[in-house]
């Protein structure tokens, strides 16, 4: 213990301690400086893994020397990430339970109890397990598709931190947690990409260096936008109300937002300037490269310093996260009770979701960017596709951020309506917008072998899972099984009770609905399946399923998720069973509306495809006749 006591004394000389006098001298000192060090290595190594994997997926040619170097760097960083996560788990235990670092009898049992029974401990254990899996994958995979899955797993490993690593957000705790998740992921992408470029610099030629920096700049710009937006949402949740912006904390929040926007503009200008210099001046490209890295780090540093200053100030919202709830329903849902439900309140109430707000805004912005690209190339795009995509995104925004999102924790009918809309109406409008066709038309193929958006679309569409999921047999079965399991299992209650369950419900049923609609329209357009099979599996069977499910819920005397929704009767005096019957009508109505519109679209696309084939066969028959007449 002598080295630890000496280190603790050294840290104590600079940092005043306010610890428990019963803890042996030196133990608390060790945790005080060791925990921030472990967190530093955790954050930097996690960023390096995420950034290197993403850069390998979008900026480097698979099989090249720089591609191999990026994956090796990801593997080495993942090892450090795993060790830092293990060390952080032990140090979190020592810090939380006030135990000295002495491996006495029962230490392992107490540590195991912390990791399995305490919220912070379970989060640490989950994160460590996920990081360990990512580490093994970094060394085991080299195929670009598996590397992309590993990058997704690495990003997912950052998510558990948000559950215990956020400050008090008061009543907006769910929005604050989601904003915090976006914040740390975007920061990891930004910083990790920059670190990876520095590592790859010795093996990149000038032309390659410029391409990689340019592609990184696009990703960094998107990450910076998400980082700034999520940071604003985090501190907005912390400030609480507009009046608190007049406090020192609120004023500094406004200063940081202004500084962040200014820094983003400066970063965009300096990237373009440095890229132009690297491209023109061969002899001086290394100094300009390091200038780019230095300015980027300065921008990150200024943002981090402002964040640290904010953490030092008193927050306008009290530190005590307890809320005095009036009724049992508020306590169970952990949110204030909305007004009495009605058409007007469903339209005017809001429940902000930063994740799906960002997704919706990004979907509209990227679609608009694609339209601008086509317009610059004098390519026409049907107005109905744009209207369909915009309508689908706006309905998605309402379902995830409007009154429906506010009531779904209290009313089973609102939960059913949200799930059904995510599976029927929204996917239909999104798929009819033809976003993949727009992406292919608006992007260029890459000549250096790297994977861009166009290449990823082709890669995914030609994969075995994609071929399976374009079959109406597979997607219809997936849709029916998914809905049946959702309503017959605790998943419905999980989606109402937990933030993670709600996010899973939105993402999963939106994906299942899009796969089903896409398979039906694609099969009718490409004639991949016989018409009878398409009509049976794509229209008739789903119609029968929606009718049976809707009527079953309407006539059922059994309340879905009774332990949860039965307790929601007292706030407004609404009978849960009667409310559930309304949900059955929603399934019946929206399901049949979707399939009716889908049937019309199938008839139109099948007719158009048949006309094109007839014209092509007619042209093929006239060519030989003309040739013979010319010879005669």
CORWO-V100574 format. One record per residue. N is the residue number from 1. RES is the residue in three letters. SS is DSSP state (hx for helix, st for strand, lp for the rest). PSI is psi in whole degrees, -180 to 180 (999 if undefined). OMEGA is omega in radians with two decimals (* if undefined). Layout:
# CORWO-V100574
<<N RES SS PSI OMEGA> <N RES SS PSI OMEGA>>
This chain:
# CORWO-V100574
<<1 UNK lp -9 -3.10> <2 UNK hx -47 3.12> <3 UNK hx -37 -3.14> <4 UNK hx -40 3.12> <5 UNK hx -40 3.12> <6 UNK hx -42 3.13> <7 UNK hx -41 3.13> <8 UNK hx -39 3.09> <9 UNK hx -39 3.14> <10 UNK hx -43 3.11> <11 UNK hx -36 -3.11> <12 UNK hx -26 3.13> <13 UNK lp -25 -3.10> <14 UNK lp -29 -3.07> <15 UNK lp 116 3.11> <16 UNK lp 137 -3.09> <17 UNK lp 146 3.06> <18 UNK lp 72 -3.02> <19 UNK lp -177 3.13> <20 UNK lp 120 -3.11> <21 UNK lp -15 3.13> <22 UNK lp -17 3.13> <23 UNK lp 135 -3.13> <24 UNK lp 142 -3.11> <25 UNK lp 134 3.13> <26 UNK lp -32 -3.11> <27 UNK hx -49 3.14> <28 UNK hx -34 3.09> <29 UNK hx -42 -3.13> <30 UNK hx -47 -3.14> <31 UNK hx -36 -3.09> <32 UNK hx -43 -3.12> <33 UNK hx -25 -3.09> <34 UNK hx -36 -3.11> <35 UNK hx -46 3.06> <36 UNK hx -35 3.10> <37 UNK hx -44 3.11> <38 UNK hx -41 3.11> <39 UNK hx -37 3.12> <40 UNK hx -49 3.12> <41 UNK hx -36 3.09> <42 UNK hx -49 -3.07> <43 UNK hx -45 -3.10> <44 UNK hx -44 -3.13> <45 UNK hx -38 3.08> <46 UNK hx -43 3.10> <47 UNK hx -40 -3.14> <48 UNK hx -41 3.12> <49 UNK hx -51 -3.11> <50 UNK hx -47 -3.10> <51 UNK hx -43 -3.12> <52 UNK hx -40 3.13> <53 UNK hx -42 3.12> <54 UNK hx -42 3.12> <55 UNK hx -38 3.09> <56 UNK hx -31 -3.10> <57 UNK hx -26 -2.99> <58 UNK hx -13 -3.00> <59 UNK lp -11 -3.03> <60 UNK lp 150 -3.14> <61 UNK st 123 3.12> <62 UNK lp 135 -3.14> <63 UNK lp -9 -3.13> <64 UNK lp 171 -3.13> <65 UNK hx -42 -3.13> <66 UNK hx -31 3.07> <67 UNK hx -47 3.11> <68 UNK hx -39 -3.14> <69 UNK hx -39 3.12> <70 UNK hx -40 3.13> <71 UNK hx -38 3.07> <72 UNK hx -40 3.09> <73 UNK hx -39 3.09> <74 UNK hx -41 3.13> <75 UNK hx -45 3.11> <76 UNK hx -42 3.11> <77 UNK hx -34 3.13> <78 UNK hx -35 3.08> <79 UNK hx -46 3.10> <80 UNK hx -39 3.11> <81 UNK hx -44 -3.14> <82 UNK hx -47 -3.14> <83 UNK hx -41 3.12> <84 UNK hx -35 3.11> <85 UNK hx -41 3.10> <86 UNK hx -48 3.13> <87 UNK hx -42 3.12> <88 UNK hx -35 3.11> <89 UNK hx -45 3.14> <90 UNK hx -43 -3.12> <91 UNK hx -35 3.05> <92 UNK hx -38 3.08> <93 UNK hx -47 3.14> <94 UNK hx -39 -3.10> <95 UNK hx -38 -3.08> <96 UNK hx -41 -3.06> <97 UNK hx 0 3.07> <98 UNK lp 34 -3.12> <99 UNK lp 138 3.11> <100 UNK lp 159 -3.14> <101 UNK lp 70 3.07> <102 UNK lp 120 -3.05> <103 UNK lp 70 3.14> <104 UNK lp 177 3.14> <105 UNK lp 133 -3.14> <106 UNK lp 0 -3.14> <107 UNK hx -45 -3.13> <108 UNK hx -39 3.12> <109 UNK hx -42 3.13> <110 UNK hx -40 3.10> <111 UNK hx -42 3.11> <112 UNK hx -39 3.10> <113 UNK hx -40 3.11> <114 UNK hx -43 -3.07> <115 UNK hx -21 -3.08> <116 UNK hx -16 -3.02> <117 UNK hx -23 -3.10> <118 UNK lp 143 -3.08> <119 UNK hx -49 3.13> <120 UNK hx -38 3.13> <121 UNK hx -43 3.11> <122 UNK hx -39 3.09> <123 UNK hx -44 3.13> <124 UNK hx -43 -3.14> <125 UNK hx -43 3.11> <126 UNK hx -45 3.14> <127 UNK hx -44 -3.13> <128 UNK hx -42 3.12> <129 UNK hx -43 3.13> <130 UNK hx -40 3.12> <131 UNK hx -39 3.12> <132 UNK hx -40 3.09> <133 UNK hx -44 3.11> <134 UNK hx -39 3.13> <135 UNK hx -46 3.12> <136 UNK hx -40 3.14> <137 UNK hx -36 -3.14> <138 UNK hx -35 3.14> <139 UNK hx -22 -3.00> <140 UNK hx -27 -2.99> <141 UNK lp 148 3.04> <142 UNK lp -19 3.12> <143 UNK lp 140 -3.01> <144 UNK hx -36 3.12> <145 UNK hx -43 3.12> <146 UNK hx -31 3.06> <147 UNK hx -40 3.09> <148 UNK hx -41 3.08> <149 UNK hx -37 3.09> <150 UNK hx -39 3.08> <151 UNK hx -40 3.09> <152 UNK hx -42 3.12> <153 UNK hx -37 3.12> <154 UNK hx -42 3.09> <155 UNK hx -41 3.13> <156 UNK hx -30 -3.14> <157 UNK lp -17 3.09> <158 UNK lp -18 -3.01> <159 UNK lp -44 -3.12> <160 UNK lp -27 3.13> <161 UNK hx -31 -3.07> <162 UNK hx -21 -3.07> <163 UNK hx -28 -3.12> <164 UNK hx -6 -3.04> <165 UNK lp 9 -3.08> <166 UNK lp 154 3.03> <167 UNK lp -174 3.11> <168 UNK lp 126 3.11> <169 UNK lp 9 3.12> <170 UNK hx -138 -3.11> <171 UNK hx -22 3.14> <172 UNK hx 39 -3.02> <173 UNK hx -38 -3.12> <174 UNK hx -44 3.08> <175 UNK hx -38 3.12> <176 UNK hx -40 3.13> <177 UNK hx -45 3.13> <178 UNK hx -40 3.10> <179 UNK hx -38 3.11> <180 UNK hx -39 3.10> <181 UNK hx -47 3.08> <182 UNK hx -36 -3.09> <183 UNK hx -50 -3.06> <184 UNK hx -33 3.13> <185 UNK hx -47 3.13> <186 UNK hx -37 3.09> <187 UNK hx -40 3.12> <188 UNK hx -41 3.12> <189 UNK hx -44 -3.12> <190 UNK hx -55 -3.09> <191 UNK hx -42 -3.10> <192 UNK hx -39 3.09> <193 UNK hx -40 3.13> <194 UNK hx -43 3.12> <195 UNK hx -42 -3.12> <196 UNK hx -40 3.10> <197 UNK hx -39 3.08> <198 UNK hx -41 -3.14> <199 UNK hx -37 -3.09> <200 UNK hx -13 -3.04> <201 UNK hx -43 -3.10> <202 UNK hx -22 -3.07> <203 UNK hx 6 -3.13> <204 UNK lp 132 3.00> <205 UNK lp 171 -3.03> <206 UNK hx -47 -3.13> <207 UNK hx -41 3.11> <208 UNK hx -41 -3.13> <209 UNK hx -44 -3.14> <210 UNK hx -42 3.12> <211 UNK hx -44 -3.11> <212 UNK hx -44 3.13> <213 UNK hx -40 3.13> <214 UNK hx -44 3.13> <215 UNK hx -38 3.07> <216 UNK hx -38 -3.12> <217 UNK hx -38 3.10> <218 UNK hx -46 3.13> <219 UNK hx -42 -3.13> <220 UNK hx -37 3.12> <221 UNK hx -44 3.09> <222 UNK hx -42 3.13> <223 UNK hx -40 3.13> <224 UNK hx -40 3.12> <225 UNK hx -45 3.12> <226 UNK hx -39 -3.14> <227 UNK hx -46 -3.14> <228 UNK hx -45 -3.13> <229 UNK hx -46 -3.13> <230 UNK hx -36 3.07> <231 UNK hx -40 3.07> <232 UNK hx -42 -3.13> <233 UNK hx -39 3.11> <234 UNK hx -50 -3.08> <235 UNK hx -25 3.02> <236 UNK hx -41 3.08> <237 UNK hx -32 3.14> <238 UNK hx -39 -3.14> <239 UNK hx -41 3.02> <240 UNK lp -55 -3.09> <241 UNK lp 166 -3.11> <242 UNK hx -32 3.14> <243 UNK hx -32 -3.10> <244 UNK hx -9 3.06> <245 UNK hx -18 3.11> <246 UNK hx -10 3.09> <247 UNK lp 163 3.09> <248 UNK hx -39 3.11> <249 UNK hx -47 -3.14> <250 UNK hx -39 3.11> <251 UNK hx -40 -3.14> <252 UNK hx -31 3.05> <253 UNK hx -47 3.12> <254 UNK hx -39 3.10> <255 UNK hx -42 -3.13> <256 UNK hx -39 3.12> <257 UNK hx -46 3.12> <258 UNK hx -44 -3.14> <259 UNK hx -37 -3.13> <260 UNK hx -43 3.12> <261 UNK hx -44 3.13> <262 UNK hx -42 3.13> <263 UNK hx -37 3.10> <264 UNK hx -42 3.10> <265 UNK hx -42 3.09> <266 UNK hx -42 3.13> <267 UNK hx -41 3.12> <268 UNK hx -43 -3.14> <269 UNK hx -45 -3.08> <270 UNK hx -31 3.08> <271 UNK hx -46 -3.13> <272 UNK hx -40 -3.14> <273 UNK hx -45 -3.13> <274 UNK hx -40 3.11> <275 UNK hx -41 3.11> <276 UNK hx -40 3.13> <277 UNK hx -42 3.12> <278 UNK hx -39 -3.11> <279 UNK hx -33 -3.06> <280 UNK hx -39 -2.98> <281 UNK lp 98 -3.08> <282 UNK lp -40 -3.04> <283 UNK lp -26 -3.04> <284 UNK lp 18 -3.04> <285 UNK hx -32 3.13> <286 UNK hx -48 3.08> <287 UNK hx -39 3.13> <288 UNK hx -34 3.08> <289 UNK hx -47 -3.14> <290 UNK hx -28 3.03> <291 UNK hx -42 3.08> <292 UNK hx -48 -3.12> <293 UNK hx -43 -3.10> <294 UNK hx -45 -3.14> <295 UNK hx -38 3.12> <296 UNK hx -43 3.13> <297 UNK hx -35 3.09> <298 UNK hx -43 3.12> <299 UNK hx -45 3.10> <300 UNK hx -41 -3.11> <301 UNK hx -43 3.14> <302 UNK hx -43 3.12> <303 UNK hx -40 -3.14> <304 UNK hx -39 3.13> <305 UNK hx -43 3.10> <306 UNK hx -37 3.12> <307 UNK hx -41 3.12> <308 UNK hx -41 3.12> <309 UNK hx -40 3.12> <310 UNK hx -40 -3.13> <311 UNK hx -25 -3.13> <312 UNK hx -21 -3.10> <313 UNK lp 158 3.07> <314 UNK lp 134 3.14> <315 UNK lp 144 3.11> <316 UNK lp -33 3.10> <317 UNK lp 133 -3.12> <318 UNK lp 155 -3.12> <319 UNK lp -24 -3.11> <320 UNK lp 112 -3.08> <321 UNK lp 0 -3.09> <322 UNK lp 139 3.12> <323 UNK lp 135 3.12> <324 UNK lp 103 -3.13> <325 UNK lp 146 -3.07> <326 UNK lp -36 -3.07> <327 UNK lp 168 -3.11> <328 UNK hx -37 -3.11> <329 UNK hx -40 3.11> <330 UNK hx -42 -3.14> <331 UNK hx -40 3.14> <332 UNK hx -44 -3.13> <333 UNK hx -14 -3.14> <334 UNK lp 44 3.08> <335 UNK lp 154 3.14> <336 UNK lp 152 -3.12> <337 UNK lp 128 3.07> <338 UNK lp 171 3.07> <339 UNK lp 172 3.12> <340 UNK lp 127 -3.05> <341 UNK lp 141 3.09> <342 UNK lp 176 -3.10> <343 UNK hx -43 -3.11> <344 UNK hx -42 -3.13> <345 UNK hx -35 3.09> <346 UNK hx -29 -3.13> <347 UNK hx -27 -3.03> <348 UNK hx -28 -3.14> <349 UNK lp 153 3.13> <350 UNK lp 151 3.01> <351 UNK lp 94 -2.93> <352 UNK lp 133 3.09> <353 UNK lp 103 -3.06> <354 UNK hx -36 -3.09> <355 UNK hx -52 -3.07> <356 UNK hx -20 2.94> <357 UNK hx -45 3.12> <358 UNK hx -43 3.12> <359 UNK hx -45 -3.12> <360 UNK hx -47 3.13> <361 UNK hx -42 3.12> <362 UNK hx -38 3.13> <363 UNK hx -43 3.11> <364 UNK hx -42 -3.10> <365 UNK hx -44 -3.13> <366 UNK hx -37 3.09> <367 UNK hx -42 3.11> <368 UNK hx -41 3.10> <369 UNK hx -41 3.09> <370 UNK hx -39 3.10> <371 UNK hx -39 3.10> <372 UNK hx -40 3.08> <373 UNK hx -46 -3.14> <374 UNK hx -39 3.14> <375 UNK hx -38 3.11> <376 UNK hx -21 3.12> <377 UNK lp 9 -3.14> <378 UNK lp 38 3.09> <379 UNK lp 128 -3.14> <380 UNK lp 146 3.13> <381 UNK lp 128 -3.08> <382 UNK lp 135 -3.13> <383 UNK hx -34 -3.12> <384 UNK hx -33 3.09> <385 UNK hx -43 3.11> <386 UNK hx -44 3.13> <387 UNK hx -40 -3.14> <388 UNK hx -47 3.14> <389 UNK hx -46 -3.12> <390 UNK hx -42 3.11> <391 UNK hx -42 3.11> <392 UNK hx -42 -3.14> <393 UNK hx -41 -3.14> <394 UNK hx -39 3.08> <395 UNK hx -39 3.06> <396 UNK hx -42 3.11> <397 UNK hx -42 -3.14> <398 UNK hx -45 -3.11> <399 UNK hx -36 -3.06> <400 UNK hx -15 -3.09> <401 UNK hx -9 -3.07> <402 UNK lp -160 -3.08> <403 UNK hx -31 3.13> <404 UNK hx -39 3.11> <405 UNK hx -27 -3.13> <406 UNK hx -30 -3.05> <407 UNK hx -13 -2.98> <408 UNK lp -20 3.06> <409 UNK lp -20 -3.06> <410 UNK lp -29 -3.06> <411 UNK lp 127 3.11> <412 UNK hx -31 3.12> <413 UNK hx -38 3.10> <414 UNK hx -39 3.10> <415 UNK hx -44 3.13> <416 UNK hx -42 3.14> <417 UNK hx -42 3.12> <418 UNK hx -47 -3.13> <419 UNK hx -40 -3.12> <420 UNK hx -41 3.11> <421 UNK hx -39 3.11> <422 UNK hx -25 -3.07> <423 UNK hx -19 -3.01> <424 UNK lp -74 -2.97> <425 UNK hx -49 -3.07> <426 UNK hx -49 3.10> <427 UNK hx -38 3.14> <428 UNK hx -47 -3.13> <429 UNK hx -40 -3.12> <430 UNK hx -44 -3.11> <431 UNK hx -38 3.10> <432 UNK hx -18 3.05> <433 UNK lp -10 3.08> <434 UNK lp 55 -3.10> <435 UNK hx -34 -3.13> <436 UNK hx -41 3.09> <437 UNK hx -39 3.10> <438 UNK hx -42 3.14> <439 UNK hx -44 -3.14> <440 UNK hx -39 -3.12> <441 UNK hx -29 -3.03> <442 UNK hx -10 -3.11> <443 UNK lp 159 3.14> <444 UNK lp 151 3.06> <445 UNK lp 145 -3.14> <446 UNK lp 135 -3.07> <447 UNK lp -13 -3.05> <448 UNK lp 3 3.11> <449 UNK lp -5 3.10> <450 UNK st 162 -3.08> <451 UNK lp 108 3.02> <452 UNK lp -175 3.14> <453 UNK hx -43 -3.13> <454 UNK hx -44 -3.13> <455 UNK hx -37 3.13> <456 UNK hx -36 3.10> <457 UNK hx -46 3.14> <458 UNK hx -40 -3.13> <459 UNK hx -46 -3.11> <460 UNK hx -41 -3.09> <461 UNK hx -25 -3.13> <462 UNK lp -2 -3.13> <463 UNK lp 160 -3.14> <464 UNK hx -45 3.10> <465 UNK hx -37 3.14> <466 UNK hx -40 3.11> <467 UNK hx -37 3.10> <468 UNK hx -40 -3.07> <469 UNK hx 2 2.97> <470 UNK lp 2 3.07> <471 UNK lp 130 3.13> <472 UNK hx -29 3.05> <473 UNK hx -51 -3.07> <474 UNK hx -47 -3.06> <475 UNK hx -35 3.08> <476 UNK hx -43 3.09> <477 UNK hx -43 3.13> <478 UNK hx -43 -3.13> <479 UNK hx -48 -3.08> <480 UNK hx -45 -3.14> <481 UNK hx -42 -3.11> <482 UNK hx -47 -3.13> <483 UNK hx -43 3.13> <484 UNK hx -45 3.14> <485 UNK hx -38 -3.10> <486 UNK hx -44 -3.09> <487 UNK hx -17 -3.12> <488 UNK hx 3 -3.06> <489 UNK lp 175 3.10> <490 UNK lp 3 -3.13> <491 UNK hx -35 3.11> <492 UNK hx -46 3.13> <493 UNK hx -37 3.10> <494 UNK hx -40 3.13> <495 UNK hx -29 3.12> <496 UNK hx -34 -3.02> <497 UNK hx -41 -2.94> <498 UNK lp 144 3.09> <499 UNK hx -44 3.12> <500 UNK hx -39 3.11> <501 UNK hx -40 3.11> <502 UNK hx -44 -3.14> <503 UNK hx -39 3.08> <504 UNK hx -44 -3.12> <505 UNK hx -45 -3.12> <506 UNK hx -50 -3.08> <507 UNK hx -42 -3.04> <508 UNK hx -50 -3.07> <509 UNK hx -26 3.00> <510 UNK hx -42 3.12> <511 UNK hx -44 3.14> <512 UNK hx -43 3.12> <513 UNK hx -42 3.12> <514 UNK hx -40 3.10> <515 UNK hx -42 -3.13> <516 UNK hx -51 -3.12> <517 UNK hx -43 -3.13> <518 UNK hx -40 -3.13> <519 UNK hx -40 -3.14> <520 UNK hx -49 -3.12> <521 UNK hx -39 -3.14> <522 UNK hx -41 3.13> <523 UNK hx -39 3.12> <524 UNK hx -32 -3.11> <525 UNK hx -39 -3.06> <526 UNK hx -6 -3.10> <527 UNK lp 45 3.14> <528 UNK lp -23 -3.09> <529 UNK lp 154 3.07> <530 UNK lp 148 -3.09> <531 UNK hx -39 -3.12> <532 UNK hx -42 3.13> <533 UNK hx -38 3.13> <534 UNK hx -45 3.14> <535 UNK hx -39 -3.11> <536 UNK hx -55 -3.03> <537 UNK hx -27 -3.09> <538 UNK hx -22 -3.06> <539 UNK hx -50 -3.02> <540 UNK hx -51 -3.12> <541 UNK hx -47 3.08> <542 UNK hx -37 3.10> <543 UNK hx -46 3.11> <544 UNK hx -39 -3.13> <545 UNK hx -47 3.14> <546 UNK hx -40 3.14> <547 UNK hx -48 -3.12> <548 UNK hx -43 -3.13> <549 UNK hx -45 -3.14> <550 UNK hx -47 3.14> <551 UNK hx -35 3.11> <552 UNK hx -41 3.12> <553 UNK hx -37 -3.14> <554 UNK hx -42 -3.05> <555 UNK hx 0 -3.09> <556 UNK lp 141 3.03> <557 UNK lp 7 -3.11> <558 UNK lp 126 -3.11> <559 UNK lp 127 3.07> <560 UNK lp 137 -3.14> <561 UNK lp 56 -3.02> <562 UNK hx -37 -3.11> <563 UNK hx -26 -3.10> <564 UNK hx -56 -2.98> <565 UNK hx -20 3.07> <566 UNK hx -31 3.13> <567 UNK hx -9 -3.11> <568 UNK hx 7 -3.07> <569 UNK lp -37 -2.97> <570 UNK lp -34 -3.04> <571 UNK lp -47 -3.05> <572 UNK lp -1 -3.13> <573 UNK lp 26 3.13> <574 UNK lp 128 3.12> <575 UNK lp 122 -3.10> <576 UNK hx -37 -3.14> <577 UNK hx -40 3.09> <578 UNK hx -39 3.09> <579 UNK hx -38 3.11> <580 UNK hx -34 3.09> <581 UNK hx -37 3.06> <582 UNK hx -39 3.08> <583 UNK hx -38 3.08> <584 UNK hx -40 3.10> <585 UNK hx -34 3.09> <586 UNK hx -45 3.12> <587 UNK hx -46 -3.12> <588 UNK hx -47 -3.08> <589 UNK hx -52 -3.09> <590 UNK hx -36 3.12> <591 UNK hx -45 -3.13> <592 UNK hx -33 3.07> <593 UNK hx -44 3.12> <594 UNK hx -47 -3.07> <595 UNK hx -30 3.08> <596 UNK hx -47 3.11> <597 UNK hx -37 3.13> <598 UNK hx -38 3.10> <599 UNK hx -41 3.10> <600 UNK hx -43 3.14> <601 UNK hx -37 3.12> <602 UNK hx -44 3.13> <603 UNK hx -43 -3.13> <604 UNK hx -48 -3.10> <605 UNK hx -37 3.10> <606 UNK hx -42 3.11> <607 UNK hx -41 3.11> <608 UNK hx -42 3.14> <609 UNK hx -40 3.12> <610 UNK hx -40 3.12> <611 UNK hx -41 3.13> <612 UNK hx -40 3.13> <613 UNK hx -37 3.12> <614 UNK hx -42 3.11> <615 UNK hx -41 -3.14> <616 UNK hx -42 3.14> <617 UNK hx -35 3.09> <618 UNK hx -41 3.10> <619 UNK hx -38 -3.14> <620 UNK hx -32 3.14> <621 UNK hx -31 -3.11> <622 UNK hx -25 -3.11> <623 UNK hx -48 3.11> <624 UNK hx -37 3.14> <625 UNK hx -42 3.11> <626 UNK hx -40 -3.14> <627 UNK hx -42 3.14> <628 UNK hx -40 3.12> <629 UNK hx -38 3.12> <630 UNK hx -40 3.13> <631 UNK hx -38 3.13> <632 UNK lp 999 *>>
